């Protein structure tokens, strides 16, 4: 018996040791879940990859983002899920490509049946809030897709973009003017919310979507002064943008336009700095994960000497590659820079691992970036797909949401038809045919990117080695036809999945993935190997 007990003890210790070793990285995350890591998602509006100091812009001053890059993780090859704003915002809220739920372009709403990031985080005991640009439907109280309906306890938000002295709605009430520089206004609201959460001893999740640097541009004199000496040659180029006076399209010299745009970016950067300073003063910066990114690439009115091909609205690098930084002192010891291809849909899945909520039982398009943060992932396990759905062929205009609920509530400088606001839409999609697969699209693996686009009523296919040719200058489609065929096949399979989601098939099942039940000693070591050994030995003794 002594020998038998000795054998059992040795096996028990060995099994527990193996269990503890295999769970070491999980234990690290469990600490953050126990301590309830605070989460802040920040996003600039139309802020392209090159428009930061840390990415080498020759004029822009972004000292706060630069400091975040020095102290956190730079996602150097970070992409927006779509080359325009509403769809990308939906990808963050759902972890899914926006075509799955009909948020095809700006002005198309999300669907009420989507499972929101805020809903899942709220279920874990967090206070949740949204500030700034929403653009996934009206923010008014009667909207079934306002921030409150999507899981945010409180919101001070705008249907669309905004400038200085913004008109914002508080929790769905009629909008009121809130005086001040737009980025600072929403950051002040964010700080107030965090302060309240801290007093209540509740962890917080807040989404701050700035109105900057979306045109029309408006900036403070002191910020404009920083960019008064841009090259004179820029004055020879005219660009179109919205007039602050009339809300209609005007053409202006690029030098004065860029002066205003760069000033807006600097003001946004300063507002982020105000938030970081507050977190530090309150002693909660270390345990707060801040994730900054843009929602799509640079628009024509902001273009200066880009290394990328394409602009906002295109599936090329210039339309989808955006700045991405994660600052999390307790979880990331910077500076770290990652070349792994990452995308806004990854935010949802990553936060699921950080906070510990269950993933919805429906198709998701993102992956967790915790292995990237822990420097374990060197390549992405699955490609990223981009798709501008062709809305011109839609024939079924059966509204998904009652039209009166989709009418915008917050004033906008930019005129649309005869009104200074936006009305949203979303249609039922009952069947799939071949035309549904159309629209400019691209698929990006770890090296190659296939672009399929309509060119003068003809289908053009282009293949680029993004690793060696980020400017997409050398089309390799004739050199590597087999790679192009394989990528196109993968994209078609993915599109089919997206279209099935668009038809509403995901909404028939609302259950979530069940957690794997784990029996553990003190939350770490598993009893099962020990019990297996005991029963095996006992069985041998009785034979």
C-alpha positions in Angstrom: 0.0 0.0 0.0 2.9 2.4 0.8 4.3 1.7 -2.7 0.9 2.2 -4.3 0.4 5.5 -2.4 3.9 6.7 -3.4 3.1 6.0 -7.1 -0.2 7.8 -6.8 1.5 10.8 -5.2 4.2 11.0 -7.9 1.6 10.8 -10.7 -0.6 13.3 -9.0 2.2 15.9 -8.6 3.3 15.3 -12.2 -0.2 15.8 -13.6 -0.8 18.9 -11.6 2.5 20.4 -12.7 1.7 19.7 -16.3 -1.7 21.2 -15.9 -0.3 24.3 -14.2 2.3 24.8 -17.0 -0.3 24.4 -19.7 -2.5 27.0 -18.0 0.2 29.6 -17.3 -0.8 32.0 -20.1 -4.5 31.4 -19.2 -3.7 32.3 -15.6 -2.3 35.6 -16.8 -5.5 36.4 -18.5 -7.5 35.1 -15.5 -5.8 37.7 -13.3 -7.0 40.5 -15.6 -10.5 39.0 -15.6 -10.5 38.9 -11.8 -9.2 42.5 -11.6 -11.8 43.6 -14.3 -9.6 45.3 -16.9 -11.3 48.6 -18.0 -11.7 49.0 -21.7 -11.7 52.2 -23.9 -12.1 52.0 -27.6 -11.2 55.1 -29.5 -11.6 55.8 -33.2 -10.8 58.6 -35.5 -13.2 59.4 -38.4 -11.5 59.1 -41.8 -8.0 58.9 -40.1 -5.6 57.1 -42.4 -2.5 55.0 -41.6 0.0 57.7 -42.6 -1.5 60.5 -40.6 0.5 60.1 -37.4 3.8 61.2 -36.3 5.0 57.7 -35.3 4.3 56.6 -38.9 6.6 59.3 -40.2 4.2 62.0 -41.4 6.3 65.0 -42.4 4.0 67.6 -40.9 1.5 66.2 -38.5 1.9 66.6 -34.8 0.4 63.7 -32.8 2.5 63.5 -29.6 0.0 61.5 -27.6 -0.5 58.8 -30.2 3.3 58.7 -30.6 3.7 58.2 -26.8 1.0 55.4 -26.9 3.0 53.8 -29.7 6.2 54.0 -27.5 4.4 52.4 -24.5 2.1 49.9 -26.1 1.7 47.8 -29.2 1.6 49.2 -32.7 -0.5 47.1 -35.0 1.4 48.2 -38.1 -0.7 46.3 -40.6 -4.1 47.1 -39.1 -7.2 47.3 -41.4 -10.7 48.6 -41.2 -13.2 45.9 -42.1 -14.6 48.2 -44.7 -13.4 51.3 -46.6 -16.2 53.4 -45.1 -17.4 54.4 -41.7 -20.8 52.9 -40.8 -19.8 49.4 -41.9 -16.5 49.5 -40.0 -18.3 50.7 -36.9 -20.7 47.7 -37.2 -17.7 45.4 -37.5 -16.4 46.5 -34.1 -19.8 46.2 -32.4 -20.5 42.7 -33.8 -17.1 41.1 -34.7 -18.7 40.4 -38.1 -18.4 41.8 -41.6 -21.1 44.5 -42.0 -22.5 42.8 -45.1 -23.8 40.0 -42.9 -26.5 42.4 -41.5 -27.0 44.8 -44.3 -24.8 47.8 -43.2 -23.5 48.1 -46.7 -22.4 51.7 -46.8 -22.7 54.9 -44.7 -26.4 55.6 -43.9 -27.3 51.9 -43.7 -28.2 50.8 -40.1 -27.3 47.8 -38.1 -30.1 45.2 -37.3 -31.6 44.9 -33.9 -31.0 41.1 -33.8 -27.2 41.6 -33.9 -25.4 40.6 -30.6 -23.4 43.6 -29.5 -20.0 43.8 -27.8 -21.5 46.2 -25.2 -24.3 43.7 -24.4 -21.9 40.9 -23.7 -19.5 43.1 -21.6 -22.4 44.6 -19.7 -23.4 41.0 -18.7 -20.0 40.7 -17.1 -20.8 43.5 -14.7 -19.3 46.4 -16.6 -20.8 49.9 -16.9 -21.0 50.7 -20.6 -21.2 54.0 -22.5 -20.9 55.4 -26.0 -19.7 58.9 -26.9 -19.5 60.7 -30.2 -20.3 59.4 -33.7 -22.7 56.4 -33.8 -23.8 56.1 -37.4 -25.4 52.7 -37.1 -28.9 54.1 -37.0 -30.5 57.2 -35.3 -29.5 57.8 -31.7 -33.0 59.0 -30.7 -34.9 57.1 -27.9 -37.3 55.4 -30.3 -34.6 53.9 -32.6 -34.3 50.1 -32.2 -30.6 50.4 -33.1 -29.6 53.3 -30.9 -26.6 52.8 -28.5 -29.0 51.9 -25.6 -30.6 49.1 -27.7 -27.1 47.8 -28.4 -26.2 47.5 -24.8 -24.8 50.9 -23.7 -26.1 52.1 -20.3 -25.6 55.7 -21.3 -24.7 57.6 -24.5 -24.0 61.2 -25.6 -23.9 60.6 -29.3 -24.5 61.9 -32.9 -26.1 60.0 -35.7 -23.2 61.0 -37.9 -20.1 63.2 -37.8 -19.8 66.6 -36.0 -17.5 69.6 -35.7 -17.0 72.2 -33.0 -19.9 73.0 -30.7 -21.5 69.7 -31.6 -25.3 68.9 -31.3 -25.4 65.7 -29.3 -28.2 63.6 -27.9 -28.0 62.4 -24.3 -29.6 59.0 -23.9 -31.9 59.5 -26.8 -33.2 62.9 -25.8 -33.5 65.8 -28.3 -30.0 67.0 -29.3 -28.5 70.0 -27.5 -25.5 72.1 -28.4 -22.5 71.3 -26.3 -19.9 74.1 -26.7 -16.3 73.4 -27.2 -13.8 71.6 -29.5 -15.6 68.5 -30.7 -13.0 65.9 -29.6 -12.6 67.5 -26.2 -16.4 67.6 -25.6 -16.8 63.9 -26.0 -13.7 63.2 -23.9 -15.0 65.4 -21.1 -18.2 63.3 -21.2 -16.1 60.1 -21.1 -14.1 61.3 -18.1 -17.4 62.1 -16.3 -18.7 58.6 -17.0 -15.4 57.0 -15.8 -15.5 59.1 -12.7 -19.0 57.9 -11.9 -18.0 54.3 -12.6 -15.0 54.6 -10.3 -17.1 56.0 -7.4 -19.5 53.0 -7.8 -16.5 50.7 -7.9 -17.6 49.2 -11.3 -15.3 48.4 -14.2 -16.1 50.4 -17.3 -16.3 49.8 -21.1 -16.6 53.0 -23.1 -16.5 53.5 -26.9 -15.4 57.0 -28.0 -15.9 57.6 -31.7 -14.6 61.1 -32.6 -16.1 63.3 -35.4 -12.5 64.3 -36.4 -10.9 64.4 -38.8 -14.0 64.0 -41.1 -14.7 66.9 -43.4 -15.9 69.7 -43.3 -12.9 70.8 -41.2 -13.1 73.2 -38.3 -10.3 73.9 -35.8 -9.1 76.2 -33.1 -6.8 79.1 -34.0 -3.9 77.7 -32.0 -4.1 74.4 -33.8 -4.3 76.0 -37.2 -1.2 78.0 -36.4 0.8 74.8 -36.2 0.3 74.2 -39.9 0.5 77.7 -41.4 3.7 76.9 -43.3 2.7 73.9 -45.4 4.4 73.8 -48.8 3.1 76.5 -51.2 2.8 74.0 -54.0 -0.2 72.5 -52.3 -2.1 75.6 -53.1 -2.1 74.6 -56.8 -4.4 71.7 -56.2 -8.1 72.1 -55.7 -10.1 69.5 -53.7 -13.8 69.2 -53.1 -15.4 69.1 -49.7 -18.4 70.4 -47.7 -18.8 74.1 -47.0 -19.3 75.0 -43.4 -21.5 77.9 -44.5 -23.8 76.2 -47.0 -23.5 72.5 -46.4 -23.0 72.0 -50.1 -19.9 71.0 -52.1 -17.2 73.5 -52.8 -13.6 73.4 -54.3 -10.8 74.8 -52.2 -6.9 74.9 -52.4 -5.4 71.8 -50.8 -3.0 73.8 -48.5 -5.7 75.5 -46.5 -7.8 72.3 -46.4 -4.9 70.3 -45.1 -4.1 73.0 -42.5 -7.6 72.5 -41.1 -7.5 68.7 -41.3 -4.2 68.4 -39.6 -5.3 70.9 -36.9 -8.3 68.6 -36.2 -6.1 65.6 -35.9 -3.9 67.4 -33.4 -6.9 68.5 -31.4 -8.1 64.9 -31.3 -4.7 63.8 -30.2 -4.7 66.3 -27.4 -8.1 65.2 -26.2 -6.8 61.6 -26.0 -3.9 63.0 -23.9 -6.4 64.6 -21.5 -8.1 61.2 -21.0 -4.8 59.4 -20.4 -3.7 62.0 -17.9 -7.0 61.6 -16.0 -6.6 57.8 -15.9 -3.0 58.2 -14.5 -4.1 60.8 -11.9 -6.9 58.4 -10.7 -4.5 55.5 -10.6 -6.4 53.4 -13.1 -4.3 53.8 -16.2 -2.3 50.6 -15.7 -5.5 48.4 -15.5 -7.1 50.1 -18.5 -6.8 48.8 -22.1 -7.0 51.7 -24.7 -7.4 50.7 -28.3 -7.1 53.4 -30.9 -7.8 53.0 -34.7 -9.2 54.7 -37.7 -12.5 53.7 -39.4 -11.2 53.8 -43.0 -8.5 55.3 -45.2 -7.8 58.9 -46.2 -10.5 60.8 -48.3 -9.5 62.9 -51.3 -9.6 66.1 -49.3 -6.9 64.8 -47.0 -4.5 63.2 -49.4 -0.8 64.2 -49.2 1.9 62.2 -50.9 0.5 58.7 -49.9 2.6 55.6 -50.4 -0.6 53.6 -50.8 -2.8 53.0 -53.8 -6.5 54.0 -53.5 -8.4 56.2 -51.0 -11.4 55.9 -48.7 -14.1 53.8 -50.4 -11.8 51.5 -52.2 -10.6 48.0 -51.2 -7.0 48.9 -51.9 -4.6 49.6 -49.1 -5.3 53.3 -49.1 -8.9 52.6 -48.4 -8.6 50.2 -45.6 -5.2 50.4 -43.9 -5.5 52.5 -40.7 -3.5 53.3 -37.6 -3.9 50.8 -34.8 -2.4 51.0 -31.2 -3.2 49.0 -28.1 -1.9 50.6 -24.8 -2.4 48.4 -21.8 0.4 48.8 -19.1 -0.6 45.7 -17.1 -0.9 43.5 -20.2 1.6 44.9 -22.7 5.2 45.9 -21.9 6.0 48.2 -24.9 7.2 49.2 -27.2 6.1 46.4 -29.5 5.3 46.5 -33.2 3.5 43.7 -35.0 3.4 43.0 -38.7 0.6 40.4 -38.4 -2.4 41.4 -40.5 -5.2 42.5 -38.1 -8.6 44.1 -38.6 -11.4 45.8 -36.7 -13.5 42.6 -36.5 -10.7 41.3 -34.2 -11.5 43.8 -31.5 -14.7 41.8 -30.5 -13.0 38.4 -30.3 -9.9 39.8 -28.5 -12.0 41.5 -25.8 -13.9 38.3 -25.3 -10.6 36.6 -24.3 -9.6 39.6 -22.1 -12.9 39.9 -20.3 -14.0 36.3 -20.5 -17.4 36.5 -22.1 -18.8 33.8 -24.3 -18.7 34.2 -28.1 -22.1 34.3 -29.8 -23.1 31.1 -31.7 -23.1 32.7 -35.1 -20.4 33.3 -37.8 -17.7 35.7 -36.6 -15.0 37.2 -38.9 -12.4 38.2 -36.3 -9.8 36.4 -34.3 -8.3 37.0 -30.9 -5.2 39.0 -30.9 -4.0 37.9 -27.5 -1.5 35.6 -29.2 -0.2 38.7 -31.1 0.0 40.6 -27.8 1.9 37.7 -26.2 4.2 37.6 -29.3 3.2 34.0 -30.1 1.4 34.6 -33.4 3.6 35.4 -36.3 1.0 35.0 -39.1 -2.7 35.3 -39.3 -4.4 31.9 -39.4 -7.1 32.9 -41.9 -7.3 35.6 -44.6 -9.1 39.0 -44.2 -11.9 39.7 -46.7 -13.1 43.1 -47.9 -16.3 43.6 -49.8 -18.1 46.7 -51.2 -21.5 45.1 -51.7 -23.1 46.3 -54.9 -26.3 48.0 -53.7 -27.3 49.1 -57.3 -28.8 45.7 -58.1 -31.0 45.4 -55.0 -34.7 45.0 -56.0 -36.4 44.0 -52.8 -36.8 47.2 -50.8 -38.9 45.7 -48.0 -37.7 47.7 -45.1 -36.2 45.8 -42.2 -37.1 48.6 -39.7 -40.1 50.9 -39.9 -39.0 54.0 -41.9 -40.1 56.5 -39.2 -37.7 54.8 -36.8 -34.9 55.3 -39.2 -35.2 59.1 -39.6 -32.2 60.9 -38.2 -32.4 63.1 -35.1 -29.1 65.1 -34.9 -28.4 68.1 -37.1 -25.5 67.8 -39.6 -23.5 70.4 -41.4 -23.4 68.4 -44.6 -26.7 68.7 -46.6 -28.4 65.7 -48.0 -31.1 66.6 -50.5 -33.1 69.3 -48.8 -32.2 68.3 -45.2 -29.3 68.6 -42.8 -29.6 65.2 -41.3 -29.5 61.5 -42.3 -32.2 58.9 -42.7 -31.0 55.3 -42.4 -32.2 52.1 -44.1 -31.8 48.4 -44.0 -33.6 45.9 -46.3 -34.7 42.3 -46.0 -32.7 39.9 -48.3 -34.8 36.8 -49.0 -32.9 35.0 -51.7 -29.3 34.7 -53.1 -28.4 34.9 -56.8 -25.2 35.4 -58.6 -25.5 39.1 -58.7 -25.3 39.2 -55.0 -21.6 38.2 -55.2 -20.7 41.4 -57.2 -19.1 44.6 -56.0 -15.4 45.4 -55.5 -13.8 42.9 -53.2 -10.5 41.7 -52.0 -8.9 38.9 -49.9 -5.7 39.3 -48.1 -3.6 36.4 -46.8 -0.2 36.7 -45.1 1.5 37.7 -48.3 -0.8 38.1 -51.3 -3.9 40.2 -51.9 -6.4 39.5 -54.6 -8.5 42.4 -55.8 -11.6 41.8 -58.0 -13.3 44.9 -59.2 -15.5 46.2 -62.0 -13.7 48.3 -64.5 -15.9 49.8 -67.2 -18.4 47.0 -67.0 -15.7 44.4 -67.1 -14.3 42.3 -64.3 -10.7 43.0 -63.5 -8.5 40.8 -61.3 -5.3 41.9 -59.7 -2.8 40.1 -57.4 -0.3 41.9 -55.3 2.5 40.8 -53.0 1.6 43.1 -50.1 4.7 42.2 -48.1 7.0 43.4 -50.9 4.7 45.9 -52.6 2.4 47.7 -50.1 1.8 50.4 -52.7 0.1 47.8 -55.0 2.0 48.8 -58.0 2.9 45.4 -59.5 0.0 43.2 -60.6 1.2 39.6 -60.4 -2.0 37.9 -61.7 -0.3 36.5 -64.8 2.8 35.3 -62.8 0.9 33.4 -60.1 -2.5 32.3 -61.5 -2.8 29.4 -59.1 -2.5 31.6 -56.1 -5.2 33.9 -57.5 -7.5 31.0 -58.2 -7.1 29.6 -54.7 -7.7 33.0 -53.1 -10.8 33.6 -55.2 -12.2 30.2 -54.2 -11.7 31.1 -50.5 -13.4 34.4 -51.0 -16.4 32.9 -52.7 -16.9 30.4 -49.9 -16.7 33.3 -47.4 -19.2 35.4 -49.5 -21.7 32.5 -49.4 -21.5 32.5 -45.6 -22.0 36.3 -45.5 -25.0 36.1 -47.8 -26.6 33.4 -45.7 -26.2 35.7 -42.7 -27.7 38.6 -44.7 -30.8 36.5 -45.3 -31.2 36.3 -41.5 -30.3 32.6 -40.9 -28.1 33.5 -37.9 -31.1 35.0 -36.0 -32.9 31.7 -35.8 -30.5 30.5 -33.1 -29.7 32.8 -30.2 -27.9 30.4 -28.0 -24.3 31.1 -27.1 -21.4 28.7 -27.2 -21.3 26.7 -24.0 -18.3 27.0 -21.8 -16.2 23.9 -21.3 -16.6 22.8 -17.6 -13.3 22.5 -15.9 -12.7 20.9 -12.5 -9.7 22.4 -10.9 -7.7 22.4 -7.7 -7.6 26.1 -6.5 -8.7 27.2 -10.0 -5.5 25.9 -11.7 -4.8 22.1 -11.5 -7.2 19.5 -12.9 -8.3 16.5 -10.8 -9.2 14.3 -13.7 -5.7 12.9 -14.4 -5.3 12.0 -10.7 -8.8 10.3 -10.5 -8.0 8.4 -13.7 -4.8 7.0 -12.2 -6.6 6.0 -8.9 -9.4 4.2 -10.7 -7.0 2.5 -13.0 -4.8 1.2 -10.2 -7.9 0.1 -8.2 -9.2 -1.7 -11.2 -5.9 -3.5 -11.6 -5.9 -4.5 -7.9 -9.3 -6.2 -8.1 -8.5 -8.2 -11.3 
